Amino acid sequence: MNDLVEQKPWQTIASAVVLTALAAGMGWGIRGQYGHETGAMIAGTLASLTLVLIYVPTAPSLFAARAAAMMTVAIGIGGSMTYGQTIGLTQDSNLIGNRHALGWGMLGLFIKGALWIGFGGAFLGMGLSGTRYRMREVVALLLGLVALMYLGIWILNSPYDPLHKSLPRYYFSADWFWNPHGGDIKPRREVWGGYMCALTGLFLYVRFVRRDRLAARLTLFGLIGGGFGFAGGQCLQAFHAWHPEALSDGWIGSYTQYFNWWNMMETTFGAVWGAAMALGVGLNCHLITVPTDAEEVRFSATGEVALCALHVVLLVTSSFLAFDDAPAWFDFYLEYGLVMAMLPLIGIIGGRYWPYLLLLPIAAIPNCGKTLVMLSYNSDRVRPAVGWLALVELPIAVATTLSAWLIVQSLQQQSARKFAAIALLATTALYFGANTMVFDYAWPWREWTGRTPNQLLFSIAAISLTILAAANLRSPVRRHA
């Protein structure tokens, strides 16, 4: 192992903070249309590729791809946590003026946001640090984390019996305490306690068992960025709900009247945690190391492709199909993001193909499918036959072909700069383009709608990321020795 970089100058860190904030802000804002674990991976992909492009451009391609893919998968883990009703505690009409509900809801959002991005920071640090994590070790670690998750749910998220109004002591969704007069109360199952125990176990393992300082520090930056990002973003939306007149009068009202405050909250959340992660990597980049020998590959080509195919089948069925009589093991795999992350993380650490396939076609498949559903089945904006070809088949074919080319190039000592620049160009175009169609092309020269302000913000982000990637493609490549 050799040190990869010295401490970066503040100019580089500042540019990384801005660009990663744009990447994560756009990605998380787009996630609002796609939802859940797979939607969160959009932001994970864009942010992680931006980070490795800026901070480790001379590293081997596979090293950077693994780190980016690990963060992308980990960012998706928190998608299992329910949060809509937690947001409701801060802005529902019947709770406007209730400062205790506001504070409790903000606390819940801080906890959930911190856990959500904390996993991303931990696994990004594991991918970039000099600590070599073996595949069998990761298998045992993930099994332990799942066990801790269930223990945490039992301790902190139980009991859960809405029929008898029996809910956990620390509960951040809709319940009868905040709505004593009843009404249509439908409490949601919370799992944040399980993720808190799992992330605590992961932090203790990387810091004190493996002595991985980078992974431990980036976990903390993820906790801070995620907590303040989620709560801070919701402060904007809650302020609008509590004081709508303050944002509707005068010159400011001419702009804010078109705001989709929920999407603004999501965009702000992503921008804050993206900036925090970039700052964390920048301040600790002296801890980034790469192996001087060949990257370890534990899977055969056949085994790796088979594992990818299995995960894609489970991913697609969980996203688009419902089985009333599904077996218990099927529900077990689909219910929690931490469980769904196990196969990809094992494949990424032990394989050569997984990192590239995960970042490009695997992350895109469910989101392309959701685009198809929104445009061709939930509306008649695109004919299904055209939608299948233009929104699913062609993008996935291009993403798969590109990932195969990048895999071949990695065998020829391709640098992280070229890999990340190409992948960032492709994923920015894919997700920005798909979301633009979902937004019904809300360009500012058309009649303004609630989508137009976010479309403007996403356009600025997409242009900035495209310029970053294009500039790095033109830069001379100096490979790490």
C-alpha positions as CSV (number, residue, x, y, z in Angstrom):
1,M,0.0,0.0,0.0
2,N,1.2,3.5,-0.8
3,D,-0.2,6.9,0.1
4,L,-2.1,8.2,-2.8
5,V,-2.4,11.9,-2.1
6,E,-1.1,14.5,0.2
7,Q,-3.3,17.0,1.9
8,K,-5.3,18.8,-0.9
9,P,-5.2,22.6,-1.2
10,W,-8.2,24.5,-0.1
11,Q,-9.1,25.5,-3.6
12,T,-9.5,21.8,-4.6
13,I,-11.5,21.1,-1.4
14,A,-13.7,24.1,-2.0
15,S,-14.4,23.1,-5.6
16,A,-15.1,19.5,-4.5
17,V,-17.6,20.8,-1.9
18,V,-19.5,22.8,-4.4
19,L,-19.5,20.2,-7.2
20,T,-20.4,17.3,-4.9
21,A,-23.2,19.4,-3.4
22,L,-24.5,20.0,-6.9
23,A,-24.3,16.3,-7.7
24,A,-26.0,15.1,-4.5
25,G,-28.5,17.9,-4.5
26,M,-29.6,17.1,-8.1
27,G,-29.5,13.4,-7.4
28,W,-31.6,13.6,-4.2
29,G,-34.0,16.0,-5.8
30,I,-34.5,13.5,-8.7
31,R,-34.9,10.8,-6.1
32,G,-38.1,12.5,-5.0
33,Q,-39.7,11.3,-8.2
34,Y,-38.3,7.7,-7.9
35,G,-38.3,7.0,-4.2
36,H,-36.9,4.3,-1.8
37,E,-33.6,2.6,-1.9
38,T,-33.1,2.5,-5.7
39,G,-34.0,6.2,-6.1
40,A,-31.4,7.1,-3.4
41,M,-28.8,5.3,-5.4
42,I,-29.1,8.0,-8.1
43,A,-27.7,10.5,-5.7
44,G,-25.1,8.0,-4.5
45,T,-23.9,7.4,-8.0
46,L,-23.5,11.0,-9.0
47,A,-21.9,12.1,-5.7
48,S,-19.5,9.2,-5.4
49,L,-18.3,9.5,-9.0
50,T,-17.7,13.2,-8.4
51,L,-15.7,12.5,-5.3
52,V,-13.4,9.9,-6.8
53,L,-12.9,12.0,-10.0
54,I,-11.7,15.0,-7.9
55,Y,-9.8,13.2,-5.1
56,V,-8.3,10.1,-6.7
57,P,-7.9,10.8,-10.4
58,T,-4.6,8.9,-10.7
59,A,-5.7,5.7,-8.9
60,P,-6.5,2.5,-10.8
61,S,-9.9,2.4,-12.3
62,L,-11.0,-0.7,-10.3
63,F,-10.0,1.0,-7.0
64,A,-12.1,4.1,-7.7
65,A,-15.0,2.0,-9.1
66,R,-15.2,-0.1,-6.0
67,A,-15.2,2.9,-3.6
68,A,-17.9,4.7,-5.7
69,A,-20.1,1.5,-6.0
70,M,-19.8,0.8,-2.2
71,M,-21.0,4.3,-1.4
72,T,-23.8,4.1,-4.0
73,V,-25.1,0.9,-2.5
74,A,-24.8,2.2,1.1
75,I,-26.7,5.4,0.3
76,G,-29.6,3.2,-0.7
77,I,-29.8,1.4,2.6
78,G,-31.7,4.1,4.4
79,G,-34.5,4.0,1.9
80,S,-36.3,1.5,4.2
81,M,-36.9,4.2,6.8
82,T,-40.3,5.8,6.7
83,Y,-40.1,9.6,7.0
84,G,-43.2,11.1,5.4
85,Q,-45.2,11.1,8.7
86,T,-42.1,12.5,10.5
87,I,-42.2,15.4,8.1
88,G,-45.9,15.7,8.8
89,L,-45.1,16.4,12.5
90,T,-43.4,19.6,11.5
91,Q,-46.0,20.9,9.0
92,D,-49.4,19.2,9.1
93,S,-52.2,21.7,9.2
94,N,-53.5,20.4,12.6
95,L,-50.0,20.7,14.1
96,I,-49.2,24.2,12.9
97,G,-48.2,26.2,16.0
98,N,-47.4,23.0,18.1
99,R,-43.7,23.7,18.8
100,H,-43.3,20.4,20.7
101,A,-44.4,18.4,17.6
102,L,-42.1,20.6,15.4
103,G,-39.1,19.8,17.7
104,W,-39.9,16.1,17.9
105,G,-40.3,15.9,14.1
106,M,-37.0,17.7,13.5
107,L,-35.2,15.4,15.9
108,G,-36.6,12.4,14.1
109,L,-35.5,13.8,10.7
110,F,-32.0,14.5,12.1
111,I,-31.7,10.9,13.4
112,K,-33.0,9.4,10.2
113,G,-30.9,11.6,7.9
114,A,-27.8,11.0,9.9
115,L,-28.2,7.2,9.8
116,W,-29.1,7.4,6.1
117,I,-25.9,9.1,5.0
118,G,-23.7,7.6,7.8
119,F,-23.8,4.3,6.0
120,G,-22.7,6.0,2.8
121,G,-19.7,7.6,4.6
122,A,-18.7,4.4,6.3
123,F,-18.6,2.3,3.1
124,L,-17.0,5.1,1.0
125,G,-14.2,5.3,3.6
126,M,-13.8,1.5,3.6
127,G,-13.4,1.6,-0.2
128,L,-10.8,4.4,-0.1
129,S,-8.8,3.5,2.9
130,G,-5.6,1.3,3.0
131,T,-7.4,-1.3,5.1
132,R,-8.0,-4.4,3.0
133,Y,-11.4,-5.9,3.6
134,R,-11.6,-9.5,2.5
135,M,-14.8,-10.9,1.0
136,R,-15.3,-13.5,3.8
137,E,-14.8,-10.8,6.4
138,V,-17.4,-8.6,4.7
139,V,-19.9,-11.5,4.6
140,A,-19.5,-12.1,8.3
141,L,-19.7,-8.3,9.0
142,L,-22.9,-7.9,7.0
143,L,-24.5,-10.8,8.7
144,G,-23.6,-9.3,12.0
145,L,-25.0,-5.9,11.0
146,V,-28.3,-7.6,10.0
147,A,-28.4,-9.3,13.4
148,L,-27.8,-5.9,15.1
149,M,-30.5,-4.3,13.0
150,Y,-33.1,-6.8,14.2
151,L,-31.9,-6.4,17.8
152,G,-32.2,-2.6,17.5
153,I,-35.7,-2.9,16.0
154,W,-36.7,-5.1,18.9
155,I,-35.3,-2.7,21.5
156,L,-36.1,0.7,20.1
157,N,-38.9,0.2,17.5
158,S,-41.1,-2.1,19.5
159,P,-43.9,-2.6,20.4
160,Y,-45.7,-2.0,17.2
161,D,-49.4,-2.8,17.5
162,P,-51.5,0.0,15.9
163,L,-54.7,-2.0,16.4
164,H,-54.3,-1.6,20.2
165,K,-52.6,1.8,20.0
166,S,-49.4,0.3,21.2
167,L,-46.3,2.1,19.8
168,P,-42.7,2.5,20.7
169,R,-41.6,4.9,23.4
170,Y,-39.5,6.8,20.9
171,Y,-41.7,7.1,17.8
172,F,-41.3,9.7,15.1
173,S,-44.4,9.1,12.9
174,A,-48.1,9.9,13.3
175,D,-49.6,8.6,16.5
176,W,-52.4,9.4,18.9
177,F,-50.2,11.5,21.2
178,W,-50.0,14.3,18.7
179,N,-53.6,13.7,17.5
180,P,-55.6,13.0,20.7
181,H,-58.9,13.6,19.0
182,G,-58.4,10.7,16.7
183,G,-59.0,11.0,13.0
184,D,-57.5,8.9,10.3
185,I,-54.3,7.8,12.1
186,K,-52.2,5.2,10.3
187,P,-48.9,4.8,12.2
188,R,-46.0,3.5,10.1
189,R,-43.5,0.8,11.1
190,E,-40.2,2.5,12.0
191,V,-36.8,0.8,11.7
192,W,-34.4,3.7,12.6
193,G,-33.5,2.0,15.8
194,G,-32.3,-1.1,14.0
195,Y,-30.2,1.0,11.6
196,M,-28.8,2.9,14.6
197,C,-27.6,-0.3,16.2
198,A,-26.2,-1.6,12.9
199,L,-24.3,1.6,12.1
200,T,-22.9,1.8,15.6
201,G,-21.6,-1.8,15.2
202,L,-20.1,-0.9,11.9
203,F,-18.4,2.2,13.3
204,L,-17.0,0.3,16.2
205,Y,-15.7,-2.5,13.9
206,V,-13.9,-0.2,11.4
207,R,-12.5,2.1,14.1
208,F,-11.4,-0.2,16.9
209,V,-11.1,-3.7,15.3
210,R,-9.7,-2.8,11.9
211,R,-8.3,0.7,13.0
212,D,-9.6,2.2,9.8
213,R,-9.5,5.9,10.6
214,L,-10.8,7.1,7.2
215,A,-13.9,4.9,7.4
216,A,-14.6,6.0,10.9
217,R,-14.1,9.7,10.1
218,L,-16.3,9.6,7.0
219,T,-19.0,7.9,9.0
220,L,-19.0,10.9,11.3
221,F,-19.1,13.4,8.4
222,G,-22.0,11.4,6.9
223,L,-23.8,11.5,10.2
224,I,-23.4,15.3,10.5
225,G,-24.2,16.0,6.9
226,G,-27.2,13.7,6.8
227,G,-28.6,14.9,10.1
228,F,-28.3,18.6,9.4
229,G,-29.2,18.1,5.7
230,F,-32.5,16.4,6.4
231,A,-33.6,18.6,9.3
232,G,-32.2,21.8,7.6
233,G,-34.0,21.1,4.3
234,Q,-37.2,20.5,6.2
235,C,-36.8,23.8,8.0
236,L,-37.4,25.5,4.7
237,Q,-40.6,23.6,4.0
238,A,-41.8,23.9,7.6
239,F,-41.2,27.6,7.6
240,H,-43.3,28.0,4.5
241,A,-46.1,25.9,6.1
242,W,-46.0,27.9,9.4
243,H,-45.5,31.4,7.8
244,P,-46.8,31.2,4.2
245,E,-47.4,35.0,4.1
246,A,-43.7,35.7,4.7
247,L,-42.8,34.0,1.4
248,S,-45.8,35.1,-0.7
249,D,-45.7,38.9,-0.5
250,G,-43.6,41.4,-2.4
251,W,-40.8,40.6,-4.8
252,I,-39.9,37.3,-3.1
253,G,-43.4,36.0,-3.7
254,S,-43.0,36.3,-7.4
255,Y,-40.4,33.6,-7.3
256,T,-41.5,31.4,-4.4
257,Q,-45.1,31.0,-5.8
258,Y,-43.7,28.3,-8.1
259,F,-41.7,26.5,-5.5
260,N,-42.4,22.8,-4.9
261,W,-41.3,23.0,-1.3
262,W,-41.1,19.2,-0.8
263,N,-38.7,18.9,-3.8
264,M,-36.8,22.0,-2.5
265,M,-36.4,20.2,0.9
266,E,-35.0,17.1,-0.9
267,T,-32.6,19.1,-3.0
268,T,-31.4,20.9,0.0
269,F,-30.9,17.7,1.9
270,G,-28.8,16.2,-0.9
271,A,-26.7,19.4,-1.3
272,V,-25.9,19.6,2.4
273,W,-24.8,16.0,2.8
274,G,-22.9,16.1,-0.5
275,A,-20.9,19.2,0.7
276,A,-20.2,17.5,4.0
277,M,-18.9,14.3,2.4
278,A,-16.7,16.3,0.1
279,L,-15.3,18.2,3.0
280,G,-14.7,15.1,5.0
281,V,-12.8,13.4,2.2
282,G,-10.8,16.5,1.5
283,L,-9.7,17.0,5.1
284,N,-8.8,13.3,5.4
285,C,-7.4,12.6,1.9
286,H,-4.0,11.9,3.5
287,L,-5.5,8.7,4.8
288,I,-6.5,7.5,1.2
289,T,-4.2,4.7,0.0
290,V,-4.3,2.3,-2.9
291,P,-2.8,-1.2,-3.2
292,T,0.5,-1.5,-5.1
293,D,-0.4,-5.0,-6.2
294,A,-3.3,-6.2,-8.4
295,E,-6.7,-5.8,-6.9
296,E,-8.0,-9.0,-5.4
297,V,-10.7,-10.7,-7.3
298,R,-12.4,-13.7,-5.6
299,F,-15.2,-14.6,-8.1
300,S,-15.0,-16.4,-11.3
301,A,-16.5,-14.6,-14.3
302,T,-19.4,-17.0,-14.4
303,G,-20.1,-16.8,-10.7
304,E,-19.9,-13.0,-10.7
305,V,-22.4,-12.7,-13.7
306,A,-24.7,-15.2,-12.0
307,L,-24.7,-13.2,-8.8
308,C,-25.4,-10.0,-10.7
309,A,-28.3,-11.7,-12.5
310,L,-29.8,-13.0,-9.2
311,H,-29.7,-9.5,-7.7
312,V,-31.3,-7.9,-10.7
313,V,-34.1,-10.4,-10.7
314,L,-34.8,-9.7,-7.0
315,L,-34.4,-6.0,-7.5
316,V,-36.9,-5.9,-10.4
317,T,-39.5,-8.1,-8.7
318,S,-39.3,-6.0,-5.5
319,S,-39.7,-2.8,-7.5
320,F,-42.5,-3.7,-9.9
321,L,-44.2,-7.0,-8.9
322,A,-46.2,-8.0,-5.9
323,F,-46.9,-11.5,-4.7
324,D,-49.7,-12.1,-2.2
325,D,-48.3,-15.6,-1.4
326,A,-44.6,-14.7,-1.5
327,P,-42.4,-17.0,0.6
328,A,-40.9,-15.7,3.9
329,W,-37.4,-15.5,2.6
330,F,-38.5,-13.3,-0.3
331,D,-40.0,-10.8,2.1
332,F,-36.9,-11.0,4.2
333,Y,-34.7,-10.0,1.3
334,L,-37.0,-7.2,0.1
335,E,-38.1,-5.6,3.4
336,Y,-34.8,-3.9,4.5
337,G,-32.2,-2.0,2.5
338,L,-29.4,-3.4,4.6
339,V,-30.4,-6.9,3.5
340,M,-30.8,-5.9,-0.1
341,A,-27.3,-4.3,0.0
342,M,-25.6,-7.6,1.0
343,L,-25.2,-9.2,-2.4
344,P,-24.0,-6.0,-4.1
345,L,-21.5,-5.2,-1.4
346,I,-20.1,-8.8,-1.4
347,G,-19.9,-8.7,-5.2
348,I,-18.2,-5.3,-5.3
349,I,-15.5,-6.2,-2.8
350,G,-14.8,-9.6,-4.3
351,G,-15.5,-9.1,-8.0
352,R,-14.1,-7.2,-11.0
353,Y,-17.4,-6.7,-12.9
354,W,-19.7,-5.8,-10.1
355,P,-18.5,-2.2,-9.4
356,Y,-19.0,-1.1,-13.1
357,L,-22.2,-3.0,-13.5
358,L,-23.6,-1.6,-10.3
359,L,-22.8,2.0,-11.1
360,L,-24.3,1.9,-14.6
361,P,-26.9,-0.7,-15.6
362,I,-27.9,-2.2,-12.2
363,A,-28.6,1.2,-10.6
364,A,-30.4,2.4,-13.7
365,I,-32.7,-0.6,-14.3
366,P,-35.3,0.0,-11.6
367,N,-35.2,3.8,-12.2
368,C,-35.6,3.4,-15.9
369,G,-38.5,1.1,-15.2
370,K,-40.1,3.7,-12.9
371,T,-39.7,6.3,-15.6
372,L,-41.6,4.0,-18.0
373,V,-44.3,3.5,-15.4
374,M,-44.7,7.3,-14.8
375,L,-44.8,8.2,-18.5
376,S,-46.4,5.3,-20.2
377,Y,-48.7,3.6,-17.6
378,N,-49.6,6.2,-15.0
379,S,-50.1,8.7,-17.9
380,D,-50.4,8.6,-21.7
381,R,-47.5,10.9,-22.4
382,V,-45.4,8.2,-24.1
383,R,-46.9,5.2,-25.9
384,P,-45.8,2.0,-24.1
385,A,-44.1,0.5,-27.2
386,V,-42.1,3.7,-27.6
387,G,-41.5,3.9,-23.9
388,W,-40.1,0.4,-23.6
389,L,-37.6,1.1,-26.3
390,A,-36.6,4.7,-25.5
391,L,-36.9,4.7,-21.8
392,V,-35.7,1.2,-20.8
393,E,-34.2,-0.9,-23.5
394,L,-31.8,1.6,-25.2
395,P,-30.6,3.2,-21.9
396,I,-29.9,-0.1,-20.3
397,A,-28.2,-1.4,-23.5
398,V,-26.0,1.6,-23.6
399,A,-25.2,1.4,-19.9
400,T,-24.3,-2.3,-20.1
401,T,-22.1,-1.8,-23.2
402,L,-20.4,1.1,-21.5
403,S,-19.7,-0.8,-18.3
404,A,-18.3,-3.7,-20.4
405,W,-16.0,-1.3,-22.2
406,L,-14.8,0.2,-18.8
407,I,-14.2,-3.3,-17.5
408,V,-12.0,-4.1,-20.4
409,Q,-10.2,-0.8,-20.1
410,S,-9.6,-1.4,-16.4
411,L,-7.6,-4.5,-17.4
412,Q,-5.4,-2.2,-19.5
413,Q,-4.5,0.0,-16.5
414,Q,-7.2,2.7,-17.1
415,S,-7.0,5.5,-14.6
416,A,-9.8,6.6,-12.2
417,R,-9.9,10.0,-14.0
418,K,-11.0,8.5,-17.3
419,F,-13.4,5.9,-15.8
420,A,-15.1,8.4,-13.5
421,A,-15.3,11.1,-16.1
422,I,-17.0,8.8,-18.6
423,A,-19.3,7.3,-16.0
424,L,-20.3,10.7,-14.6
425,L,-21.1,12.0,-18.1
426,A,-23.3,9.0,-18.8
427,T,-25.2,8.9,-15.5
428,T,-25.7,12.7,-15.4
429,A,-27.2,12.6,-18.9
430,L,-29.3,9.6,-18.1
431,Y,-30.9,10.8,-14.8
432,F,-31.2,14.4,-15.7
433,G,-32.8,13.5,-19.1
434,A,-35.2,11.0,-17.5
435,N,-36.2,13.5,-14.8
436,T,-36.7,16.3,-17.4
437,M,-39.2,14.1,-19.1
438,V,-41.0,13.3,-15.9
439,F,-41.1,17.0,-15.2
440,D,-42.7,17.5,-18.6
441,Y,-39.8,19.6,-19.8
442,A,-40.3,22.4,-17.3
443,W,-37.9,24.8,-19.0
444,P,-38.0,28.4,-17.9
445,W,-39.0,29.6,-21.4
446,R,-42.2,27.7,-21.1
447,E,-45.1,28.5,-18.8
448,W,-43.8,28.2,-15.3
449,T,-45.0,25.4,-13.0
450,G,-44.1,24.0,-9.6
451,R,-41.3,22.0,-11.4
452,T,-39.6,24.9,-13.1
453,P,-37.4,26.1,-10.2
454,N,-36.1,22.6,-9.6
455,Q,-35.5,22.1,-13.3
456,L,-33.4,25.3,-13.3
457,L,-31.3,24.0,-10.3
458,F,-30.9,20.6,-11.8
459,S,-29.8,22.2,-15.1
460,I,-27.1,24.2,-13.3
461,A,-25.9,21.0,-11.6
462,A,-26.0,18.9,-14.8
463,I,-24.0,21.5,-16.8
464,S,-21.4,21.8,-14.0
465,L,-20.9,18.1,-13.8
466,T,-20.7,17.8,-17.6
467,I,-18.0,20.5,-17.7
468,L,-16.1,18.7,-14.8
469,A,-16.2,15.4,-16.6
470,A,-15.4,16.8,-20.0
471,A,-12.4,18.8,-18.6
472,N,-11.0,15.6,-17.0
473,L,-11.4,13.6,-20.2
474,R,-9.2,16.2,-21.9
475,S,-6.6,16.2,-19.1
476,P,-3.4,14.2,-19.5
477,V,-3.5,11.0,-17.5
478,R,-0.7,10.4,-14.9
479,R,-1.1,6.9,-13.5
480,H,-0.4,6.2,-9.9
481,A,2.9,4.4,-9.5
